[in-house]
Amino acid sequence: FSCSGSFQDASVIQHAYNLNFPLHAVPASSAQCPAWSAFSVSSPAVVLETAEDRPDAVVVRLYEAHGSTLVAWLQTSLPVQEAMLCDLLERPAAQGRLPLEQRGLRLSFTPFRVLSVLLVLRQ
């Protein structure tokens, strides 16, 4: 794999994920299924690394991969009741509550910052 320009312009991180974690086809019924995604992030510089299920919530871990300072929006189709930043041990951070906005959750990143977001789901 070779590219010209910056690694950001060439989407090197996305290509690396595609190589190391390829999609696997699984048999399904012949019924048409609409396209669906649980999460989307507004910036290609932010990587959604993992989403971990808990009984009443989901913890989403994201990081800034391009060495930039930016604001990104995390959108989800899950029924979120409350969102808050948490530490790496998944404990809610003091003053970490995030407002649920129409565009999603507004997340501020500095270079290579890791954020963990606890999404409490409606029952």
N, C-alpha and C positions, 0 to 999 in steps of 0.2 A: 504494500500500500504506500503510495507516495502522493504528495499534494504540493501545490504551490500556494503561497500566501500563508496566513496564520493558521494555527491549529483550530482556532475558533471558527474561522470562515470555512474550513474544510470539514467541520462537524466530526472531528477526530473522536471526541468522547462518545458521541452517539454511535459511530461505527464500531468502536471498541466494545460497547455494551452489546450491540447486535452480534458481534463475533463471539463474545464470551457467554452471552445468555440468549441463544437463538430461540425464536418462537417455535413451538411444537404444534403440529396439526393433530387434532383429535377428532375421531369420528363423531358426527352429529346427525340429527335428523335432517331430512331434506327441506324442512320448513325454513322459510326466509327469516333471518334474525336481523333486527335493526342494528346499526353500528352503535356501540356503547362504550363509554370509558368512565371509570370511576373518578379519575383525576386528570386535570390538565394544568400546565404551568405556562404562564405567558412569556417567559424568557428562555431561549435555548441555553443560556449560561447557567440556569438552575436545573440541577438533576434531582428528580424524585428518586431517592435511593431505595426506600422500602416503605411499606405500609403494613403495620402489624395489627391484627385483630385482637380485641379484648372483648369481654362479654357485653359491655355497653358502650364501647368506644373503639376508635382506630387511632393509632399513633403513626404519623407520617414523618419521615426523616428526609430532609432535603439539604443540598449543599450548593454553594456557588462555585463553579468549576473554571471560570475564565479569568479569575484574578481581578474582578471588577466590583465596583460598588453600585448597587442597583435596587430598584423596587420591582418585585414580581408579584403576580396574582396567582394564587392557588384556587382553582375551581374544582368542585366535586358535585357529583350527582347523588351523593349519599344524603340522607335526611339529618343534617347537622343541627343540633340544638344549641351547642356552645363550643367555642374553640379557644384554646389557650396555648401559649408557648410552654414547653416543659424542658427540664434538663435531660441529660443523656440517660438518667435512671428513670425517666418518664414521670417525674414529680412535677406538678404544676409550678411554674415560676411566679414569684411575687410580681404583681402588676403585669402579668403575662396574658391577660384576657385580650382576645382579638375580636373586633366587631365583625359581624357577618354582613358584608356589603353585597350589593347586586353583582359586582364584578368578581366576588369571591372574597378570599382572605388576602389582605395586603401584607406582604412580607418584605422586610428590609434586609439586604445582604451587604456585607463587606467582603473583601476578597477571601475566598475559600471558607467562608463561614458555614457551619453546620447548624441547622435549625430543626428542632423536634416540635411537632404540633400535635396536641391532643385534641381529637375531635369527638365530643360526646354526642352520641346519636339519640334521636327521638325514639321512644319505644312504641 
